[in-house]
Amino acid sequence: DPYLPPSYQMQVGYSATAREPGAPQVVISHQTTPADYDDYNWTTSCMMMGLCFFFGGWLALPLNFMAICMSSSAKDAARRGDAALAQRKAMYALLLNATAVIL
């Protein structure tokens, strides 16, 4: 972290000891990622699946199923730390949902 003094700089997952006596020890146990708060259109895909199922949009169901698979894959990519792939797959899921609305 560039805002910490050099005595507190560390690598993620490791503890750092301060150079001054009596200074607190800082430990990073979890680094937040976009996957912590973004569902990558998974909720939208599930809602679209339900709406198409109950209101007879049978032609759109395969697209909704592919959108759910794509958004789940995007969440998995985000957990692995590949943010670019996660955003790309989330966009594909959104495009599949939009195509299902048109059908």
Secondary structure, 3 states (H helix, E strand, C coil): CCCCCHHHCCCCCCEECCCCCCCCCEECCCCCCHHHCCCCCHHHHHHHHHHHHHCCCHHHHHHHHHHHHHHHHHHHHHHHCCHHHHHHHHHHHHHHHHHHHHC
